[in-house]
Amino acid sequence: MKRDDKKNFSIIDAGFTVDGTVTGKGRLVIKGTVKGTVTGDNVVIAEEGAVYADARAKEITIGGTFDGQVEAEKALVILSTGKCSGEVKCHDLVVEAGGLLNANVSCKSIKS
């Protein structure tokens, strides 16, 4: 039986540090620290999370810290607690009040 991608859920918990490549399907929640490369369907950087990497996903939500190159095929959402710096490529961009965006930004259709 094929697993439904929407049911796939992974977490890098607070206190964990990943130095390298993280790739997966479904939702990835990062509460710890990732350095390197992140690729997935739906990536969520929690308020206590930090990512110093190149990241590519269909949807990315930043509630913690992101520094690097980020490419969101659909939407990049920076929550009120989020901080994003580096380079951003996305289709839709949402920055909540209080969210910080200090990056080169390109919002357009991205071809895979």
Contacts in CASP RR format, 6 or more apart in sequence:
PFRMAT RR
TARGET T0000
AUTHOR 0000-0000-0000
METHOD contacts of the structure
MODEL  1
MKRDDKKNFSIIDAGFTVDGTVTGKGRLVIKGTVKGTVTGDNVVIAEEGA
VYADARAKEITIGGTFDGQVEAEKALVILSTGKCSGEVKCHDLVVEAGGL
LNANVSCKSIKS
5 25 0 8 1.000
5 26 0 8 1.000
5 41 0 8 1.000
6 26 0 8 1.000
8 24 0 8 1.000
8 25 0 8 1.000
8 26 0 8 1.000
8 27 0 8 1.000
9 26 0 8 1.000
9 27 0 8 1.000
9 29 0 8 1.000
10 24 0 8 1.000
10 26 0 8 1.000
10 27 0 8 1.000
10 28 0 8 1.000
10 29 0 8 1.000
11 28 0 8 1.000
11 29 0 8 1.000
11 30 0 8 1.000
11 31 0 8 1.000
12 18 0 8 1.000
12 22 0 8 1.000
12 28 0 8 1.000
12 29 0 8 1.000
12 30 0 8 1.000
12 31 0 8 1.000
12 32 0 8 1.000
12 34 0 8 1.000
13 31 0 8 1.000
13 32 0 8 1.000
14 31 0 8 1.000
14 32 0 8 1.000
14 48 0 8 1.000
14 49 0 8 1.000
15 31 0 8 1.000
15 32 0 8 1.000
15 33 0 8 1.000
16 31 0 8 1.000
16 32 0 8 1.000
16 33 0 8 1.000
17 32 0 8 1.000
17 33 0 8 1.000
17 34 0 8 1.000
17 35 0 8 1.000
18 33 0 8 1.000
18 34 0 8 1.000
18 35 0 8 1.000
19 35 0 8 1.000
19 36 0 8 1.000
20 34 0 8 1.000
20 35 0 8 1.000
20 36 0 8 1.000
20 37 0 8 1.000
21 36 0 8 1.000
21 37 0 8 1.000
21 38 0 8 1.000
21 39 0 8 1.000
22 28 0 8 1.000
22 34 0 8 1.000
22 37 0 8 1.000
22 38 0 8 1.000
22 39 0 8 1.000
23 37 0 8 1.000
23 38 0 8 1.000
23 39 0 8 1.000
23 40 0 8 1.000
24 39 0 8 1.000
24 40 0 8 1.000
24 41 0 8 1.000
25 40 0 8 1.000
25 41 0 8 1.000
26 40 0 8 1.000
26 41 0 8 1.000
26 42 0 8 1.000
27 41 0 8 1.000
27 42 0 8 1.000
27 43 0 8 1.000
27 44 0 8 1.000
28 38 0 8 1.000
28 40 0 8 1.000
28 42 0 8 1.000
28 43 0 8 1.000
28 44 0 8 1.000
29 44 0 8 1.000
29 46 0 8 1.000
30 38 0 8 1.000
30 43 0 8 1.000
30 44 0 8 1.000
30 45 0 8 1.000
30 46 0 8 1.000
30 49 0 8 1.000
30 50 0 8 1.000
30 51 0 8 1.000
31 46 0 8 1.000
31 48 0 8 1.000
31 49 0 8 1.000
32 46 0 8 1.000
32 48 0 8 1.000
32 49 0 8 1.000
32 50 0 8 1.000
33 49 0 8 1.000
33 50 0 8 1.000
33 51 0 8 1.000
33 52 0 8 1.000
34 50 0 8 1.000
34 51 0 8 1.000
34 52 0 8 1.000
34 53 0 8 1.000
35 51 0 8 1.000
35 52 0 8 1.000
35 53 0 8 1.000
36 52 0 8 1.000
36 53 0 8 1.000
36 54 0 8 1.000
37 53 0 8 1.000
37 54 0 8 1.000
37 55 0 8 1.000
38 51 0 8 1.000
38 53 0 8 1.000
38 54 0 8 1.000
38 55 0 8 1.000
38 56 0 8 1.000
38 57 0 8 1.000
39 55 0 8 1.000
39 56 0 8 1.000
39 57 0 8 1.000
40 56 0 8 1.000
40 57 0 8 1.000
40 58 0 8 1.000
41 57 0 8 1.000
41 58 0 8 1.000
41 59 0 8 1.000
42 57 0 8 1.000
42 58 0 8 1.000
42 59 0 8 1.000
42 60 0 8 1.000
42 61 0 8 1.000
43 55 0 8 1.000
43 57 0 8 1.000
43 59 0 8 1.000
43 60 0 8 1.000
43 61 0 8 1.000
44 60 0 8 1.000
44 61 0 8 1.000
44 63 0 8 1.000
45 51 0 8 1.000
45 60 0 8 1.000
45 61 0 8 1.000
45 62 0 8 1.000
45 63 0 8 1.000
45 64 0 8 1.000
45 65 0 8 1.000
45 66 0 8 1.000
45 82 0 8 1.000
46 63 0 8 1.000
46 64 0 8 1.000
47 63 0 8 1.000
47 64 0 8 1.000
47 79 0 8 1.000
47 81 0 8 1.000
47 82 0 8 1.000
48 64 0 8 1.000
49 63 0 8 1.000
49 64 0 8 1.000
49 65 0 8 1.000
50 64 0 8 1.000
50 65 0 8 1.000
50 66 0 8 1.000
51 65 0 8 1.000
51 66 0 8 1.000
51 67 0 8 1.000
51 68 0 8 1.000
52 67 0 8 1.000
52 68 0 8 1.000
53 68 0 8 1.000
54 68 0 8 1.000
54 69 0 8 1.000
54 70 0 8 1.000
55 66 0 8 1.000
55 68 0 8 1.000
55 69 0 8 1.000
55 70 0 8 1.000
55 71 0 8 1.000
56 70 0 8 1.000
56 71 0 8 1.000
56 72 0 8 1.000
56 73 0 8 1.000
57 71 0 8 1.000
57 72 0 8 1.000
57 73 0 8 1.000
58 72 0 8 1.000
58 73 0 8 1.000
58 74 0 8 1.000
59 72 0 8 1.000
59 73 0 8 1.000
59 74 0 8 1.000
59 75 0 8 1.000
59 76 0 8 1.000
59 77 0 8 1.000
60 70 0 8 1.000
60 72 0 8 1.000
60 75 0 8 1.000
60 76 0 8 1.000
60 77 0 8 1.000
60 90 0 8 1.000
61 76 0 8 1.000
61 77 0 8 1.000
61 79 0 8 1.000
62 76 0 8 1.000
62 77 0 8 1.000
62 78 0 8 1.000
62 79 0 8 1.000
62 82 0 8 1.000
62 83 0 8 1.000
62 84 0 8 1.000
63 78 0 8 1.000
63 79 0 8 1.000
63 81 0 8 1.000
63 82 0 8 1.000
64 79 0 8 1.000
64 81 0 8 1.000
64 82 0 8 1.000
64 83 0 8 1.000
65 82 0 8 1.000
65 83 0 8 1.000
66 82 0 8 1.000
66 83 0 8 1.000
66 84 0 8 1.000
66 85 0 8 1.000
67 84 0 8 1.000
67 85 0 8 1.000
67 86 0 8 1.000
68 85 0 8 1.000
68 86 0 8 1.000
68 87 0 8 1.000
69 86 0 8 1.000
69 87 0 8 1.000
69 89 0 8 1.000
70 76 0 8 1.000
70 84 0 8 1.000
70 86 0 8 1.000
70 87 0 8 1.000
70 88 0 8 1.000
70 89 0 8 1.000
70 90 0 8 1.000
71 88 0 8 1.000
71 89 0 8 1.000
71 90 0 8 1.000
71 110 0 8 1.000
72 88 0 8 1.000
72 89 0 8 1.000
72 90 0 8 1.000
72 91 0 8 1.000
72 92 0 8 1.000
72 110 0 8 1.000
73 90 0 8 1.000
73 91 0 8 1.000
73 110 0 8 1.000
73 112 0 8 1.000
74 90 0 8 1.000
74 91 0 8 1.000
74 92 0 8 1.000
75 90 0 8 1.000
75 91 0 8 1.000
75 92 0 8 1.000
75 93 0 8 1.000
75 94 0 8 1.000
76 84 0 8 1.000
76 88 0 8 1.000
76 90 0 8 1.000
76 92 0 8 1.000
76 93 0 8 1.000
76 94 0 8 1.000
77 94 0 8 1.000
77 96 0 8 1.000
78 84 0 8 1.000
78 93 0 8 1.000
78 94 0 8 1.000
78 95 0 8 1.000
78 96 0 8 1.000
78 99 0 8 1.000
78 100 0 8 1.000
78 101 0 8 1.000
79 96 0 8 1.000
79 99 0 8 1.000
80 96 0 8 1.000
80 97 0 8 1.000
80 98 0 8 1.000
80 99 0 8 1.000
81 98 0 8 1.000
81 99 0 8 1.000
82 98 0 8 1.000
82 99 0 8 1.000
82 100 0 8 1.000
83 99 0 8 1.000
83 100 0 8 1.000
83 102 0 8 1.000
84 100 0 8 1.000
84 101 0 8 1.000
84 102 0 8 1.000
84 103 0 8 1.000
85 100 0 8 1.000
85 101 0 8 1.000
85 102 0 8 1.000
85 103 0 8 1.000
86 102 0 8 1.000
86 103 0 8 1.000
86 104 0 8 1.000
87 103 0 8 1.000
87 104 0 8 1.000
88 101 0 8 1.000
88 103 0 8 1.000
88 104 0 8 1.000
88 105 0 8 1.000
88 106 0 8 1.000
88 107 0 8 1.000
89 106 0 8 1.000
89 107 0 8 1.000
89 108 0 8 1.000
89 110 0 8 1.000
90 105 0 8 1.000
90 106 0 8 1.000
90 107 0 8 1.000
90 110 0 8 1.000
91 107 0 8 1.000
91 108 0 8 1.000
91 109 0 8 1.000
91 110 0 8 1.000
92 107 0 8 1.000
93 105 0 8 1.000
93 107 0 8 1.000
95 101 0 8 1.000
END
